[in-house]
Amino acid sequence: MKASDRKAAVVIDGSYVSLEAILAVAKDGLPVSISASRAFVKRMGCTRKALMDAMQKGVAVYGVNTGYGKSCGNRISMKTALKNGVNIFRFHGCGTGDPIGIEETRAAMLARIICLARGYSGVSIGLLQQMADFLNAGITPVVPAEGSVGASGDLTPMSYIGAALAGERDVFYEDDIMPAAQAMKKAGIKPYHYLPKEPLSMVNGTTTMTGIAALNVERAYRLLDAAVYATALSVHAMKGNAHHYHPVISEAKPFPGQTDVAKKIAQLLTARVSARKLEDDAFETLQDPYSLRCAPQVLGVLSDALSWIKKWVEIEANSSNDNPIFDPATGQVLMGGNFYGGHIAFAMDGLKAALASAADMCDRQMMLLVNPNLNRGLPGDLVRSNGGDGLHHGFKAMSISSSALAAEALKATMPAASFSRSTESHNQDKVSMGTIAARDCERVCTLTERVVAIHLLAAAQACDIRENIRVRPLLSRALQNIRQVSDPVIEDRPLDEDIERMCVVIRYTDFFRGKP
């Protein structure tokens, strides 16, 4: 489904669901509707019948009439198989750490619906409907963040979602945490009774890492846009050279992301006065420091990376990443490794590196702004008033915080996928670490958000000091938007709340989104 096709709900019928639609459900509460079309019902029923036929014939179906993992050689009788399954939620209930975010968990639930709706897993439409009912009622399972190696999928985190559908464990509901059974009773939803294979199909896949990754991609796009604005404000405050963003430079090195970033910065620097006048007023230097001059090349990497990372996350979300699956045409049982989260691991490891590089660039621009030996006539630490006693410090501590945040982001760029380790009696002897990569990337998003927030506040302070921002209308409007959430620093004051408000602006508003 394309974003332009959205109506009252995201309709699940086995067809493609865009990242925009996933985000609309996860963040904005767009309803989910399970299709009742004849073609969809037939496809779902086809592999459901293939499963039951295989069980009746005594064909080995992994995890249904066999043990799990290394124990797959253990066969289970038909009678036991029909009622066995939910135990997988119990023994995988060993997650640790703080809960995954509500939006990320909602994205994971929708990704599981999409996966199972592909019609390869042999599950019932009733299971999809139960997850849709949870999403539409605003019931979100409490899912501990730690405990997944990313293959055989997100077993432990998804076990918490699977158990919640049956009325077990805890959930977020109505701004509170409560037992799932209590929330379901309030919402008028009955506990789900699992059919054969369905418990395994709930946990055996990549949907937790994909849910987190989906939100990371959206945050990264917002951070890219905000960093472009922060850079343009810094160029103005530093009396920098607008010609560094001339289109011929990108024409000579035609990476699409670099070209787009340079174009946006150049647009933001568009002025009412002549280019000649701005050049006369500019600081006398042919070339600005790399953090300013090379901003299109730095942020262009993030922009270009996001183009393929978004595609990979969408493909993963729309894949059947279950095991086993069934050939809808023949009913053959197929046991493979689609639960391996290697693509998400690689994408998130790459994204966190590109984000941390952007944070580092913003921190370096911040250092230029506060250093009186480098900031081309601005007061040291951007101090507006010393009150006659010389004891005000302006953005001195803000620059320290920015450095600390950037350093922590850079430290987190070690690829999680490089730490694959054999586990589960060497059955899972090569694993993706995709969920850890996605969680690391989420942390780098947060750190980068805070660096960019500080950078925007510092650049705004510097532009206020220059007192000529009105010559560049687009930047003047950006400064006005910043001033809606943070006043200029005239005398020293705590700025922690200003940083958090600016983070909210970056993450949830359109102040820095779209075309300048």
HELIX and SHEET records of a PDB file:
HELIX    1   1 ALA A    3  ASP A    5  5                                   3    
HELIX    2   2 LEU A   19  ASP A   28  1                                  10    
HELIX    3   3 ARG A   38  LYS A   57  1                                  20    
HELIX    4   4 GLY A   69  SER A   71  5                                   3    
HELIX    5   5 MET A   78  LYS A   83  1                                   6    
HELIX    6   6 ASN A   87  PHE A   91  1                                   5    
HELIX    7   7 ILE A  102  LEU A  116  1                                  15    
HELIX    8   8 ILE A  125  ALA A  137  1                                  13    
HELIX    9   9 LEU A  155  LEU A  165  1                                  11    
HELIX   10  10 ALA A  180  ALA A  187  1                                   8    
HELIX   11  11 GLU A  198  VAL A  203  1                                   6    
HELIX   12  12 THR A  207  ALA A  237  1                                  31    
HELIX   13  13 ALA A  242  TYR A  245  5                                   4    
HELIX   14  14 PRO A  247  ALA A  252  1                                   6    
HELIX   15  15 PRO A  256  LEU A  268  1                                  13    
HELIX   16  16 ALA A  275  ASP A  281  1                                   7    
HELIX   17  17 TYR A  290  ARG A  293  1                                   4    
HELIX   18  18 ALA A  295  ALA A  317  1                                  23    
HELIX   19  19 GLY A  342  VAL A  370  1                                  29    
HELIX   20  20 GLY A  380  LEU A  382  5                                   3    
HELIX   21  21 LYS A  396  LYS A  411  1                                  16    
HELIX   22  22 ALA A  416  PHE A  419  5                                   4    
HELIX   23  23 GLY A  434  ARG A  466  1                                  33    
HELIX   24  24 ILE A  469  VAL A  471  5                                   3    
HELIX   25  25 PRO A  473  ARG A  483  1                                  11    
HELIX   26  26 ASP A  496  TYR A  508  1                                  13    
SHEET    1   A 2 VAL A  10  ILE A  12  0                                        
SHEET    2   A 2 VAL A  32  ILE A  34  1                                        
SHEET    1   B 2 THR A  96  PRO A  99  0                                        
SHEET    2   B 2 PRO A 144  GLU A 146 -1                                        
SHEET    1   C 3 THR A 140  PRO A 141  0                                        
SHEET    2   C 3 ASP A 170  TYR A 173 -1                                        
SHEET    3   C 3 ASP A 176  PRO A 179 -1                                        
SHEET    1   D 2 ILE A 325  PHE A 326  0                                        
SHEET    2   D 2 VAL A 333  LEU A 334 -1                                        
END                                                                             
